[in-house]
Amino acid sequence: MLKRLLIPFALALVLTIILQTLNINEVAIYIIVFITIFAVLYVPMFYISFFSTNIEAIDRFLAERKKHPQYGLYYGLANDDRQLVEASMEKVLKRYKQPAAQAMFNVIFALYNKDTNEARKYIDNIKQPEYKKYYEAGIAIEEKDYEEAQRISTALQKDWMREAVLAEVHKGKGNLKEAKVHARNALVGSKGLQRYMFHKIYNRDYTNLDS
């Protein structure tokens, strides 16, 4: 953590000195330094979280930030670390007080615990329609209502969501060959933290996923 903070500080100092030698006015220097430091600190984090396909890089990124509630939750879920999931959930619910955010996290945690009754308590408070449908499909799968889950999948706009649901539907029905096809499609169609979670989960669920 200290190293990550010192590098941007040193960069800000060097950049300020260089800009001053170019006779750039003080306000412009502050703006340029601020934008540069913001980019150094947050652009790599944003890229890894949403766009990276490098599983090892994402793993390192999350492992270094396990104490952060949200990253700890993702890392715990992906690696089936119940102790970390429970500790992170407690912190997440204290930090994110918005009803919609609380609903999302509570549904995820309930499904992790295979408790569909608990998930149903919160599902209607999820504001994003696409994610609400996705987790409704998750509830149906957990209740072995595969026809309902498949019906919901047809309404999902994101390819990785639809493929992930179909993978679980076929897996639940015992059609492992078809399940692996959809699992591969979900994995390839996702990026960032979602791709990392699929990679970890599917490699536990299937042997030779790439074959």
NORJOGI-V234451 format. One record per helix or strand of 2 or more residues. SS is the DSSP state (a for helix, b for strand). FROM is the first residue (numbers start at 1). TO is the last residue. Records with the same first field share a line. If there is no record, write none. Layout:
BEGIN
SS=FROM-TO ; FROM-TO
END
This chain:
BEGIN
a=2-21 ; 26-50 ; 55-63 ; 69-78 ; 82-95 ; 99-112 ; 116-125 ; 129-142 ; 146-153 ; 159-173 ; 176-188 ; 192-205
END
